[in-house]
Amino acid sequence: MMASDTTVTDTLEEILGLPPRLAEPLDARPLVLYGAGGKGREVLRLLREADHEVAAFIDRRAIGTIDGVPVHSPDHRLVADLARGGTTAIVSVFNPHADPLEISQLLSDSGFSRVVGMVELRQMLPVSESYWLAREPEMAPPVEEARWLHGRVSDELSRSVLRQALRLRKFWKPESLRDVVTFDQYLPAGVPLIREEIRFVDGGAFDGDTLEFLSSHGCTFQAFAAFEPDPSNFAMLRRRVNDISPCREVSLWPCGLGRGLDQVRFRSVGNSASKIDDGGDVVVQIVALDEVMPGFHPTYVKLDIEGAEAAALEDMTKTLAESAPALAVCLYHKPPDLWELPRLVDRLLPNSRFYLRAHAWNHFELLLYAVPNKL
């Protein structure tokens, strides 16, 4: 995909009506990988298993060699030589912080005639299916679901974000998602969220960063309940909450939110990527909000729980029915979350306005905000 091909189709029907894209095989000539981190090493291994040769890595941190492959800075003279020779460049970067358009444009300006992004590469090689990344049939919603969600959201920015996300998934163009605002997650402009005397449930509290952000932007709290199963994260959460002291009614739970009461294996990595994993290193407690805090009556609920959002919502039906809180639900942990979670929220919180916001690059931190009509 070329960096210049960033046109976003204007209408939903034009996007839905375009034929599926077909994957063009990789060139038999040696390839170049942009990005020498963990994903780059994985891609190198997969390419070698598929009998492709990698001539070099390109990375702003030129660090010698990786498994015998040299790592060059983007301005290294050998990079220009490879580009002039017709080498295909593969963007082996998949994270929320790197703008894919900037990378693609850099490679195009360096002379590479073909630039393959991670989404396109996933259609050819078994790159690990982390978060929303999968084969195109799994990423693209049914047409009727795309139309429903496009009509259900409440403002043009939400519709634009959805169209861009659909184009990304259908045509494998991470640079299509341009309506990204990185600095206002959980309190985005244009979304009429409650800001005073909040009764806040923080599902996937990490180290308390959401609480600190809301507090620093003028929000006040009547009550705060945080759920964080990662032991290292929970220790940081406890220290941060003590420093912030948002209110007198504080409940900190070293548990995950989900369906019912259960114990599961958990991959504890001490950051925001910790998640339920059958091969995890620790066992953690899962609880249902309806069961452990039946009288809390939240006014705002955040769910960033690494793919367990649907299970948690299903077991807070009483809370949602009685209190009708605003919701902030992550839509990027699994491919069908983009359309299945809004359908679920619509069933559980029908009298609400929907907003979609993208708070990071590469389809990460894509959130549904559901705001009850009473607010």
C-alpha positions in Angstrom: 0.0 0.0 0.0 1.4 3.3 -1.0 1.6 6.2 1.4 -0.1 8.5 -1.1 -3.2 6.2 -1.2 -4.8 7.6 1.9 -8.1 8.8 0.4 -11.0 8.1 2.8 -14.2 7.2 1.0 -16.8 9.7 1.8 -19.9 7.5 2.4 -20.5 4.3 4.2 -22.3 2.7 1.2 -19.2 3.4 -1.0 -17.0 1.6 1.5 -19.4 -1.4 1.9 -20.0 -1.6 -1.9 -16.3 -1.8 -2.9 -15.1 -5.3 -3.7 -12.7 -7.0 -1.2 -9.1 -6.4 -1.7 -6.9 -9.4 -2.8 -3.5 -9.9 -1.3 -0.6 -9.5 -3.7 2.2 -12.0 -3.0 5.4 -10.7 -1.6 8.3 -10.3 -4.0 10.9 -13.0 -4.3 13.6 -10.5 -3.8 15.0 -9.7 -0.4 12.7 -7.6 1.8 13.3 -4.8 4.3 11.5 -4.5 7.7 10.7 -1.2 9.3 10.8 -1.7 13.0 13.3 -3.8 14.9 11.3 -4.4 18.1 9.4 -7.5 19.2 7.0 -7.5 16.3 9.8 -7.0 13.9 11.6 -10.1 15.3 8.4 -12.1 15.0 7.9 -11.0 11.3 11.6 -11.9 10.6 11.0 -15.4 11.9 7.7 -15.8 9.9 9.3 -14.6 6.7 12.2 -16.9 7.0 9.8 -19.8 7.7 8.1 -18.9 4.4 11.5 -18.9 2.6 11.7 -15.1 2.2 15.1 -13.3 2.7 15.3 -10.2 4.8 18.1 -7.8 3.7 17.9 -5.3 6.5 15.9 -3.7 9.3 15.2 0.0 9.3 14.9 1.5 12.7 15.6 5.0 14.2 17.6 3.1 16.8 20.3 1.5 14.7 21.5 -1.3 17.0 23.9 -3.4 14.9 22.3 -6.7 13.9 19.4 -8.9 14.8 19.7 -12.6 14.1 22.3 -11.8 11.5 20.3 -9.0 9.8 21.8 -5.5 9.9 19.8 -2.6 11.4 20.1 0.7 9.6 18.8 4.1 10.4 16.3 5.5 7.8 18.9 7.9 6.4 21.6 5.2 5.9 22.9 5.2 2.3 22.2 1.4 2.0 18.5 2.1 2.6 18.4 4.3 -0.5 20.2 1.6 -2.4 17.7 -1.0 -1.4 14.8 1.2 -2.3 16.2 2.0 -5.8 16.7 -1.8 -6.3 12.9 -2.4 -6.0 12.9 -3.8 -2.5 9.6 -4.1 -0.8 9.4 -2.5 2.6 7.3 -4.2 5.4 6.1 -2.1 8.3 6.7 -4.4 11.2 5.3 -2.0 13.8 2.0 -2.6 15.6 1.4 -0.3 18.5 -0.8 2.6 19.6 2.0 5.2 19.5 3.4 5.1 15.9 1.4 7.1 13.3 1.3 4.6 10.3 1.0 7.4 7.8 4.3 9.0 8.9 6.0 5.7 8.6 4.5 4.9 5.2 5.3 8.4 3.9 8.9 8.1 5.2 9.4 4.8 3.3 7.7 6.2 0.2 9.9 9.3 0.3 13.0 7.0 0.7 12.1 5.5 -2.7 10.3 2.2 -1.8 7.8 1.5 -4.5 5.8 -1.0 -2.4 5.1 -0.6 1.3 3.2 -3.4 3.1 1.6 -2.7 6.5 1.0 -5.1 9.3 -2.7 -5.6 8.4 -1.9 -6.5 4.8 0.9 -8.8 6.0 -1.5 -10.6 8.3 -3.5 -11.7 5.2 -0.4 -13.5 4.0 1.4 -14.8 7.1 0.2 -16.1 10.4 1.2 -13.0 12.4 0.0 -13.4 16.0 -3.6 -12.3 16.2 -3.2 -9.7 18.9 -6.1 -7.5 19.7 -8.3 -6.7 16.6 -5.7 -7.9 14.0 -6.9 -10.9 12.1 -7.8 -12.2 8.6 -10.1 -9.8 6.8 -13.3 -12.0 7.0 -13.0 -11.9 10.8 -12.3 -8.2 11.0 -15.1 -6.9 8.7 -18.6 -6.6 10.3 -21.7 -7.9 8.5 -23.1 -5.2 6.2 -26.2 -4.8 8.3 -24.2 -4.4 11.5 -22.1 -1.7 9.9 -25.2 0.2 8.8 -26.9 -0.2 12.1 -23.9 1.2 14.1 -23.4 4.0 11.6 -27.0 5.1 12.2 -26.9 4.5 15.9 -24.0 6.9 16.8 -24.9 10.4 17.6 -22.5 12.7 15.9 -20.6 13.1 12.6 -17.2 12.5 14.2 -18.4 9.1 15.4 -19.6 8.2 11.9 -16.3 9.4 10.4 -14.3 7.3 12.9 -16.4 4.2 12.1 -16.0 4.7 8.3 -12.2 5.1 8.7 -12.0 2.0 10.9 -14.1 0.0 8.4 -11.8 1.1 5.6 -8.8 0.1 7.6 -10.2 -3.4 8.2 -11.5 -4.0 4.7 -8.6 -2.6 2.7 -5.8 -3.1 5.3 -4.8 0.6 5.5 -3.9 1.6 9.0 -3.2 5.1 7.7 -6.9 5.5 6.9 -7.8 6.1 10.6 -6.9 9.8 10.9 -9.5 11.1 13.4 -7.3 10.3 16.3 -7.2 12.4 19.5 -4.7 11.0 22.0 -5.0 13.4 24.9 -8.6 13.2 26.1 -9.4 9.5 26.6 -12.3 9.0 29.0 -13.2 12.7 28.8 -13.4 13.4 25.1 -14.6 16.7 23.5 -18.2 16.5 22.2 -19.3 13.7 24.6 -21.6 15.0 27.4 -20.2 13.0 30.2 -20.8 13.7 33.9 -17.9 15.7 35.5 -19.1 16.4 39.1 -19.7 14.1 42.0 -19.0 11.0 39.9 -19.6 7.5 41.2 -16.9 5.9 39.1 -16.2 2.2 38.4 -12.8 1.8 36.8 -12.7 -1.7 35.2 -9.1 -2.4 34.3 -7.7 0.4 36.5 -4.0 -0.3 35.6 -2.0 2.0 37.9 -4.8 4.6 38.5 -3.9 6.7 35.4 -7.5 7.2 34.5 -8.5 8.5 37.9 -5.5 10.9 37.9 -6.4 12.1 34.4 -10.0 12.8 35.3 -9.0 14.5 38.6 -6.5 16.7 36.9 -9.1 17.8 34.4 -11.5 19.1 37.0 -13.7 16.0 37.7 -14.9 15.5 41.2 -15.8 12.2 42.8 -18.4 11.1 45.2 -17.2 7.4 45.1 -14.5 5.4 43.3 -14.3 1.6 42.8 -11.3 0.2 40.9 -10.7 -3.4 39.7 -7.2 -4.4 38.7 -6.1 -8.1 38.9 -2.4 -7.6 38.0 -0.5 -7.6 41.3 2.2 -5.1 40.2 -0.4 -2.8 38.7 -2.5 -3.0 41.8 0.3 -2.0 44.1 0.9 1.1 41.9 -2.9 1.8 41.9 -3.0 1.7 45.7 -0.1 4.2 46.0 -1.6 6.6 43.4 -5.1 6.6 44.9 -3.6 7.4 48.3 -1.8 10.4 46.7 -4.9 11.6 44.9 -7.5 11.0 47.6 -10.4 11.7 45.3 -13.2 11.0 47.9 -13.9 9.2 51.1 -15.7 6.3 49.5 -12.9 4.3 47.8 -13.0 0.5 47.1 -9.9 -1.1 45.5 -10.3 -4.7 44.3 -7.3 -6.9 43.3 -9.7 -8.7 40.9 -10.9 -8.7 37.4 -14.4 -7.9 36.2 -16.2 -10.6 34.3 -19.0 -13.1 34.4 -19.9 -14.5 37.8 -17.3 -15.5 40.5 -14.4 -17.5 39.0 -10.7 -17.9 39.3 -8.6 -17.8 36.1 -5.0 -17.9 35.0 -3.6 -14.5 34.2 -0.6 -13.3 32.4 0.9 -10.7 34.7 3.3 -8.4 32.9 3.0 -5.3 35.1 1.6 -3.0 32.4 -1.6 -2.3 30.6 -1.2 -5.5 28.4 -1.8 -7.9 31.4 -4.7 -10.2 30.6 -6.5 -13.5 31.1 -4.4 -16.3 29.6 -4.6 -20.1 30.0 -0.8 -20.1 30.1 -0.6 -17.2 32.6 1.8 -17.1 35.5 -0.7 -16.3 38.3 -4.3 -17.1 39.3 -6.6 -14.2 39.8 -10.2 -13.7 41.1 -12.9 -12.7 38.7 -16.0 -11.0 40.1 -19.3 -9.6 38.7 -20.2 -6.0 39.5 -23.8 -6.9 40.3 -22.7 -9.4 43.0 -19.9 -7.6 44.7 -21.2 -4.0 44.7 -25.0 -4.2 44.4 -25.6 -0.9 46.1 -22.8 1.2 44.6 -25.0 2.9 42.0 -22.3 4.1 39.6 -22.8 7.1 37.3 -19.8 6.3 35.1 -18.3 2.9 34.3 -15.1 2.3 32.3 -14.3 -1.1 30.9 -10.8 -1.7 29.5 -10.4 -5.3 30.5 -8.5 -7.0 27.6 -11.4 -8.8 25.9 -13.6 -9.5 28.9 -15.9 -6.5 28.3 -18.8 -8.5 27.1 -18.7 -10.9 30.0 -18.5 -8.0 32.5 -21.4 -6.2 30.8 -23.6 -9.3 30.9 -23.1 -9.6 34.7 -23.8 -6.0 35.5 -27.3 -5.9 34.0 -29.0 -5.1 37.3 -26.6 -2.2 37.9 -27.2 -0.8 34.4 -30.9 -1.2 34.7 -31.1 0.5 38.1 -28.5 3.2 37.7 -28.2 3.8 34.0 -24.5 5.0 34.2 -22.5 6.4 31.3 -20.2 3.8 29.8 -16.8 3.9 28.2 -16.1 0.5 26.6 -13.0 -0.5 24.6 -13.8 -1.9 21.2 -10.4 -3.1 20.0 -9.4 -6.2 22.0 -11.1 -8.7 19.7 -12.0 -8.4 16.0 -15.9 -8.5 16.5 -15.9 -6.1 19.5 -16.4 -3.2 17.0 -19.9 -4.3 16.3 -20.8 -6.9 18.9 -20.2 -4.7 22.0 -22.3 -1.8 20.8 -25.1 -4.2 20.1 -24.8 -5.5 23.6 -24.7 -2.0 25.1 -27.7 -1.0 23.1 -29.6 -4.0 24.6 -28.5 -3.2 28.2 -28.6 0.6 28.0 -31.1 1.4 25.2 -32.0 4.9 26.2 -28.5 6.3 25.5 -26.5 8.2 23.0 -23.5 6.5 21.3 -20.2 8.1 20.5 -17.1 6.5 18.9 -13.7 8.0 19.6 -10.2 6.9 18.5 -7.5 7.7 21.1 -4.5 6.0 19.5 -3.0 5.0 16.2 -3.4 1.6 14.5 -7.0 1.1 15.8 -5.9 0.9 19.4 -7.9 2.7 22.1 -11.0 2.8 20.0 -13.9 3.4 22.5 -17.6 3.4 22.6 -19.1 6.0 24.9 -22.7 5.4 25.8 -24.3 8.4 27.6 -27.8 8.0 29.1 -30.4 10.4 27.8 -31.0 11.7 31.4 -27.5 13.4 31.3 
